[in-house]
Amino acid sequence: MTSDDFRNDLRAWLEAHCPAEMRDGATTEDVICWGGKNWTFASQAQQDWLNACAAKGYTVPTWPVEYGGAGLTRDQQKIFDEEMARIGARSPLQSFGIWMLGPALLHFGTHEQKLHYLPPIARGEVRWCQGYSEPGAGSDLASVQTFGADEGDHWVVNGQKIWTSYADKADWIFALVRTDRDAPKHKGISFLLIDMNAMGVETRPIKLISGASPFCETFFTDVKVPKEQIVGEENRGWDVAKYLLTHEREMISGSGMLQAGGRPLGAVLAESDGALADATLRAAAMRCEVDALAMGLTLERYRDMAEAGQGAGDASAMLKYLGTELNKQRHELMMAAGGSDALEWDGPLSGRPSDWLRTKANSIEGGTSEVMLSIISRRVLGLPA
């Protein structure tokens, strides 16, 4: 099939299956579809859109068909993204299973694991959360102490995770668990998949200043984890963790290109009284939009490299740093444009304290900006320690 044929077929399919309510380009938290066993759809249109895309493999368009994807090539994915953007189609499904666990399973998982875990992710039937950070192991992630004792056909896991986003809503968690206390800290870790409904798993939401509770503490008390729920080799989970982190950082870096409410920054600022009449603010907004375009092209280049078998590797730190800083700049500008109205907690889109505060977490999650700069200086630029 030629690119033109694919585009025409896709365009016709989108026109036939994407509900009008799903064509506003919205990306805010209240319209995201996370899926999972306990998910409640915001509308029939949201459910219909997910079901249509899942049946076609369009929730994970580049995954192999046998694992729930559409098997699109990189060029076809570009066309897919363009056509989705053309009609302002919302993402049918977002999840840590798609962004992080999926790529790790595709790379490290057995064929049986891929068949078992990936299709339910693609269909939005199972929601995953991430069990990485601990109270004593944040940026120094390899210092995790949650421990899995070997009991023959299973591990017994005890310990605690922190900042496990949406753990109280997740069905499963992928977690870094120390399985050899005598090995060097990077060598004694395993990457385990744990059912959140297993006996001994407990979550406690952490209430933020915004009043929301996306983060949780997660506790494991004598949790039995079958041996077949390990990804990769025992005590070699750090290899999986590093690979997954590159995808997490690339995912977070994309936040720098997110448009405010699905619209360009300039269009949003134009709605604020006199915002674009301020030459300084206008110039800063233009600079931010140009940087976003450059960031988009850079991400495209690295995705093309990945398609050619060259992963982003340590360069993901550069993408993550630039994307998160750009996202913070965008929201700083919207706060500035909002003026006194931006002091209202649930004020206009152009300047909401809750959204502005959330961007600060972008430069912490997935590795702090300071850690990213350290990686860039040592591993990308080759500067001395």
LUMBATI-285997 format. One line per field, with one value per residue (C-alpha): x negated, y negated, z; residue in one letter; residue number from 0. Coordinates in Angstrom, 3 decimals. Layout:
<atoms>
x	X,...;
y	Y,...;
z	Z,...;
aa	A,...;
i	NUM,...;
</atoms>
This chain:
<atoms>
x	0.000,-1.371,-1.537,1.242,3.458,2.825,3.608,6.843,7.982,7.100,8.853,12.015,11.822,11.391,14.325,16.481,15.382,14.176,17.168,17.636,17.202,13.718,12.510,11.675,7.984,8.352,5.467,6.417,6.622,10.418,10.757,7.971,9.055,6.833,8.743,8.486,10.867,12.285,12.416,15.653,16.062,16.815,19.247,20.500,18.431,15.245,16.053,16.966,13.753,11.600,13.388,13.076,9.377,8.618,10.334,8.182,4.966,4.796,4.293,0.755,0.368,-3.244,-2.949,-2.775,0.743,0.436,-0.121,2.822,1.277,1.783,-1.751,-2.276,-5.660,-7.337,-6.213,-2.656,-2.742,-3.726,-0.717,1.443,0.290,0.890,4.402,5.308,4.070,5.902,9.301,8.221,8.856,8.255,5.902,8.205,6.136,3.206,1.428,-1.874,-1.347,-1.574,-4.322,-6.650,-5.853,-4.852,-8.200,-10.056,-8.006,-8.459,-12.222,-12.780,-9.610,-9.079,-6.611,-4.211,-4.472,-3.829,-0.729,0.521,-0.090,-0.179,3.268,5.170,3.036,3.851,7.566,7.546,8.624,5.712,4.169,0.579,-1.406,-5.144,-6.917,-10.363,-11.091,-11.295,-11.588,-15.363,-15.851,-14.744,-17.367,-19.674,-17.188,-19.574,-19.492,-15.980,-15.498,-12.096,-13.123,-11.942,-12.884,-13.268,-10.774,-11.321,-8.442,-7.742,-9.191,-7.824,-8.066,-8.264,-8.913,-7.543,-7.318,-6.626,-5.192,-3.444,-1.164,2.454,1.558,4.951,6.606,4.190,4.749,1.055,-2.324,-5.738,-8.303,-12.019,-12.662,-15.997,-16.410,-20.087,-21.257,-24.868,-25.304,-26.449,-23.428,-22.948,-23.271,-20.868,-17.597,-14.779,-11.916,-8.678,-5.036,-2.689,1.087,2.379,5.164,2.665,2.839,0.473,0.536,1.772,1.924,2.371,3.025,0.829,2.876,1.197,1.532,3.926,6.304,5.813,4.119,2.454,-0.496,-0.404,-2.490,-2.445,-3.278,-4.123,-3.720,-4.585,-3.276,-3.679,-4.897,-5.080,-8.413,-6.822,-6.061,-9.663,-10.678,-14.213,-16.720,-16.729,-19.029,-19.340,-16.309,-18.453,-18.859,-15.073,-14.785,-17.266,-15.543,-12.150,-13.487,-14.557,-10.959,-9.574,-11.865,-10.950,-7.266,-7.706,-9.728,-6.668,-4.912,-6.965,-5.025,-1.560,0.647,2.797,6.176,5.367,4.708,1.505,0.169,0.683,4.393,4.815,2.918,4.998,8.029,6.355,7.044,4.124,1.674,0.373,0.193,-2.721,-5.758,-7.877,-5.221,-4.505,-8.185,-8.497,-5.419,-6.828,-10.163,-8.392,-6.402,-9.518,-11.326,-8.354,-8.559,-12.289,-11.634,-9.058,-11.498,-14.171,-11.801,-10.936,-14.627,-15.198,-12.105,-13.431,-16.732,-14.866,-13.076,-16.508,-17.606,-19.367,-17.761,-17.893,-19.978,-21.548,-20.213,-16.802,-18.126,-18.528,-15.023,-13.546,-15.325,-14.378,-10.776,-10.090,-11.748,-9.760,-6.530,-7.315,-8.014,-4.678,-2.737,-4.769,-3.651,-0.020,-0.199,-1.731,0.952,3.700,2.790,4.854,7.285,4.469,4.664,7.990,7.405,9.831,9.488,9.244,7.097,4.575,3.108,4.285,2.152,3.013,1.672,-1.351,-2.243,-1.942,-4.653,-7.142,-6.775,-7.823,-11.372,-11.427,-9.649,-11.636,-14.874,-15.399,-16.672,-19.934,-20.399,-19.562,-22.186,-24.734,-23.999,-24.254,-27.574,-29.235,-27.686,-26.667,-29.265,-32.023,-32.966,-35.079,-33.273;
y	0.000,-3.405,-6.261,-8.061,-4.974,-4.533,-8.182,-8.038,-4.836,-6.190,-9.484,-7.655,-5.419,-8.387,-10.206,-7.110,-6.161,-9.216,-10.759,-14.494,-14.878,-13.369,-15.960,-18.878,-18.029,-18.184,-16.797,-17.855,-15.361,-15.428,-14.102,-11.490,-7.871,-5.667,-2.414,0.468,2.821,0.040,-2.688,-4.661,-6.244,-9.957,-9.477,-6.938,-8.726,-8.125,-4.419,-4.095,-5.832,-3.534,-0.409,-1.414,-2.206,0.918,3.131,1.558,1.616,-2.169,-2.553,-1.208,-1.665,-0.485,2.629,5.948,7.065,10.261,8.159,5.812,3.189,2.194,3.035,-0.387,-1.379,-4.555,-6.412,-5.205,-6.309,-9.809,-9.853,-8.510,-11.321,-13.922,-12.712,-12.526,-16.095,-17.260,-16.509,-17.265,-13.669,-12.934,-10.128,-7.100,-5.688,-6.736,-4.481,-3.599,-0.198,-1.801,-4.326,-2.270,1.367,2.165,1.190,3.059,6.222,5.997,5.859,8.178,10.251,13.799,14.488,15.934,12.817,10.558,12.528,12.519,8.905,6.704,7.202,6.275,3.117,2.261,2.769,0.636,3.562,3.479,0.386,0.409,-1.735,-2.022,-0.836,-2.415,-5.120,-4.408,-6.734,-6.118,-5.601,-8.400,-9.772,-6.978,-4.418,-1.461,-1.711,-0.202,2.032,3.620,7.257,10.469,13.640,16.689,19.382,21.768,21.195,17.657,14.662,13.199,9.423,6.937,3.216,-0.175,-2.299,-6.039,-8.354,-5.400,-7.469,-6.249,-3.074,-3.231,-2.914,-0.451,3.271,4.243,2.710,3.226,2.936,2.996,5.526,6.471,10.234,10.519,8.411,9.549,8.452,4.938,2.657,2.530,6.325,7.679,6.190,7.990,6.496,8.038,7.775,7.755,7.968,5.030,7.280,9.790,10.329,7.986,5.076,1.776,-1.737,-5.086,-8.215,-11.270,-14.464,-17.334,-21.072,-21.019,-18.811,-15.957,-12.669,-11.224,-9.923,-7.069,-5.141,-1.421,1.219,4.888,7.245,10.894,10.609,13.807,13.200,16.233,16.761,16.398,12.750,11.637,9.697,10.434,12.328,12.645,10.030,8.279,6.038,2.920,3.580,3.517,0.474,-1.560,-0.660,-1.584,-4.885,-5.974,-5.513,-7.253,-10.222,-10.414,-10.291,-13.085,-15.125,-15.240,-17.390,-20.301,-20.217,-19.880,-22.717,-24.414,-22.735,-21.443,-24.938,-26.843,-28.988,-32.186,-31.448,-30.959,-34.115,-36.097,-35.444,-37.142,-40.863,-42.677,-39.790,-39.899,-43.696,-43.282,-43.117,-41.246,-38.608,-38.327,-37.751,-35.156,-33.316,-33.246,-31.992,-29.237,-28.148,-28.079,-26.021,-23.632,-23.182,-22.497,-20.042,-18.262,-17.871,-16.595,-13.971,-12.919,-12.499,-10.270,-8.217,-7.661,-6.581,-4.142,-2.716,-2.150,-0.246,-3.137,-3.868,-7.322,-5.923,-8.628,-11.269,-10.625,-12.694,-15.647,-15.190,-14.882,-17.982,-20.145,-18.946,-19.530,-22.947,-23.941,-22.815,-24.920,-27.946,-27.503,-27.516,-30.413,-32.425,-31.453,-32.474,-35.798,-36.370,-35.524,-38.406,-38.595,-36.023,-33.481,-33.677,-31.843,-28.147,-26.987,-30.062,-30.350,-27.986,-30.751,-30.575,-28.036,-27.547,-23.833,-23.273,-25.502,-23.610,-20.260,-21.245,-21.458,-17.717,-17.159,-18.171,-15.662,-12.539,-10.227,-11.751,-15.310,-18.010,-18.040,-14.303,-14.764,-17.522,-15.275,-12.465,-14.878,-16.295,-12.947,-10.488,-12.675,-15.466,-13.358,-15.986,-14.916,-13.964;
z	0.000,-0.958,1.531,-0.319,-0.244,3.469,4.167,2.175,3.867,7.305,6.633,5.598,8.684,11.033,9.480,9.980,13.502,15.438,17.287,16.971,20.747,20.452,17.919,20.171,20.615,24.399,26.472,30.000,32.854,32.971,29.409,29.340,29.005,31.186,30.874,33.343,35.102,37.281,34.641,34.262,30.844,30.815,27.934,25.425,22.790,24.799,25.085,21.402,20.363,22.502,21.278,17.630,17.920,19.962,17.387,14.668,16.720,16.756,20.518,19.925,16.161,15.827,18.007,16.121,15.221,17.263,20.392,19.847,17.579,13.964,12.835,11.259,9.902,11.109,7.966,8.455,12.090,10.976,8.666,11.491,13.800,11.088,10.346,14.032,14.469,11.334,12.869,16.443,17.521,21.192,22.098,22.548,25.416,27.579,30.022,31.609,30.026,26.582,27.326,29.513,30.227,26.641,25.083,27.856,27.286,23.531,24.063,27.052,27.434,26.280,23.476,26.062,28.236,25.250,24.276,27.862,28.900,25.783,24.137,27.358,27.566,23.954,24.568,27.710,29.872,32.327,33.898,35.133,37.560,38.152,41.310,41.098,43.685,47.406,50.419,50.401,46.670,44.391,42.040,43.249,42.024,42.160,45.954,46.140,49.183,48.542,48.805,47.210,49.093,46.837,47.833,44.941,42.537,43.784,45.593,48.822,48.474,51.344,51.139,50.151,47.017,46.840,44.148,42.521,40.292,40.243,42.156,43.860,40.445,38.825,38.296,38.132,38.984,37.382,40.160,40.839,43.598,45.127,44.885,45.880,48.809,48.452,44.829,43.825,43.937,40.152,39.836,42.469,41.190,39.344,37.328,38.613,37.562,40.566,40.747,42.795,44.115,45.502,49.254,51.075,48.582,50.052,48.588,50.327,48.225,48.859,48.849,47.010,47.434,44.468,46.441,43.976,44.845,41.743,43.775,46.264,48.724,47.984,50.579,50.061,53.020,52.308,48.754,46.734,43.175,40.846,39.081,35.632,36.482,36.016,32.905,31.732,33.834,37.605,39.190,35.802,36.233,36.037,32.302,31.931,34.201,32.156,28.901,30.332,31.701,28.215,27.049,30.133,29.548,25.878,26.871,29.436,26.942,24.695,27.301,26.014,22.770,24.263,23.189,25.785,25.597,22.128,20.742,19.944,22.767,20.747,20.307,24.048,24.944,22.439,24.650,27.626,27.797,26.264,26.647,23.073,23.178,25.587,23.303,25.839,26.442,22.732,21.933,24.698,23.396,19.859,21.136,23.083,20.036,17.832,20.469,20.548,16.783,17.033,19.851,17.711,14.840,17.224,18.600,15.045,14.280,17.297,16.511,13.013,14.540,16.782,13.730,12.187,15.291,17.009,20.371,21.934,24.797,26.930,24.559,26.151,29.066,26.702,25.325,28.800,30.093,27.106,27.042,30.716,30.758,27.689,29.331,32.396,30.188,28.427,31.696,33.104,30.060,30.515,34.176,33.194,30.560,33.030,35.313,38.484,37.044,37.226,41.020,40.872,41.509,38.815,36.660,32.871,30.826,30.229,33.706,36.272,39.395,39.501,35.970,36.591,39.764,37.980,35.493,38.359,38.845,35.218,36.105,38.995,37.713,35.477,36.816,38.036,35.702,37.686,37.079,33.384,33.058,34.757,32.274,29.344,30.534,31.215,28.756,25.812,25.833,27.414,29.985,32.985,36.194;
aa	M,T,S,D,D,F,R,N,D,L,R,A,W,L,E,A,H,C,P,A,E,M,R,D,G,A,T,T,E,D,V,I,C,W,G,G,K,N,W,T,F,A,S,Q,A,Q,Q,D,W,L,N,A,C,A,A,K,G,Y,T,V,P,T,W,P,V,E,Y,G,G,A,G,L,T,R,D,Q,Q,K,I,F,D,E,E,M,A,R,I,G,A,R,S,P,L,Q,S,F,G,I,W,M,L,G,P,A,L,L,H,F,G,T,H,E,Q,K,L,H,Y,L,P,P,I,A,R,G,E,V,R,W,C,Q,G,Y,S,E,P,G,A,G,S,D,L,A,S,V,Q,T,F,G,A,D,E,G,D,H,W,V,V,N,G,Q,K,I,W,T,S,Y,A,D,K,A,D,W,I,F,A,L,V,R,T,D,R,D,A,P,K,H,K,G,I,S,F,L,L,I,D,M,N,A,M,G,V,E,T,R,P,I,K,L,I,S,G,A,S,P,F,C,E,T,F,F,T,D,V,K,V,P,K,E,Q,I,V,G,E,E,N,R,G,W,D,V,A,K,Y,L,L,T,H,E,R,E,M,I,S,G,S,G,M,L,Q,A,G,G,R,P,L,G,A,V,L,A,E,S,D,G,A,L,A,D,A,T,L,R,A,A,A,M,R,C,E,V,D,A,L,A,M,G,L,T,L,E,R,Y,R,D,M,A,E,A,G,Q,G,A,G,D,A,S,A,M,L,K,Y,L,G,T,E,L,N,K,Q,R,H,E,L,M,M,A,A,G,G,S,D,A,L,E,W,D,G,P,L,S,G,R,P,S,D,W,L,R,T,K,A,N,S,I,E,G,G,T,S,E,V,M,L,S,I,I,S,R,R,V,L,G,L,P,A;
i	0,1,2,3,4,5,6,7,8,9,10,11,12,13,14,15,16,17,18,19,20,21,22,23,24,25,26,27,28,29,30,31,32,33,34,35,36,37,38,39,40,41,42,43,44,45,46,47,48,49,50,51,52,53,54,55,56,57,58,59,60,61,62,63,64,65,66,67,68,69,70,71,72,73,74,75,76,77,78,79,80,81,82,83,84,85,86,87,88,89,90,91,92,93,94,95,96,97,98,99,100,101,102,103,104,105,106,107,108,109,110,111,112,113,114,115,116,117,118,119,120,121,122,123,124,125,126,127,128,129,130,131,132,133,134,135,136,137,138,139,140,141,142,143,144,145,146,147,148,149,150,151,152,153,154,155,156,157,158,159,160,161,162,163,164,165,166,167,168,169,170,171,172,173,174,175,176,177,178,179,180,181,182,183,184,185,186,187,188,189,190,191,192,193,194,195,196,197,198,199,200,201,202,203,204,205,206,207,208,209,210,211,212,213,214,215,216,217,218,219,220,221,222,223,224,225,226,227,228,229,230,231,232,233,234,235,236,237,238,239,240,241,242,243,244,245,246,247,248,249,250,251,252,253,254,255,256,257,258,259,260,261,262,263,264,265,266,267,268,269,270,271,272,273,274,275,276,277,278,279,280,281,282,283,284,285,286,287,288,289,290,291,292,293,294,295,296,297,298,299,300,301,302,303,304,305,306,307,308,309,310,311,312,313,314,315,316,317,318,319,320,321,322,323,324,325,326,327,328,329,330,331,332,333,334,335,336,337,338,339,340,341,342,343,344,345,346,347,348,349,350,351,352,353,354,355,356,357,358,359,360,361,362,363,364,365,366,367,368,369,370,371,372,373,374,375,376,377,378,379,380,381,382,383,384;
</atoms>
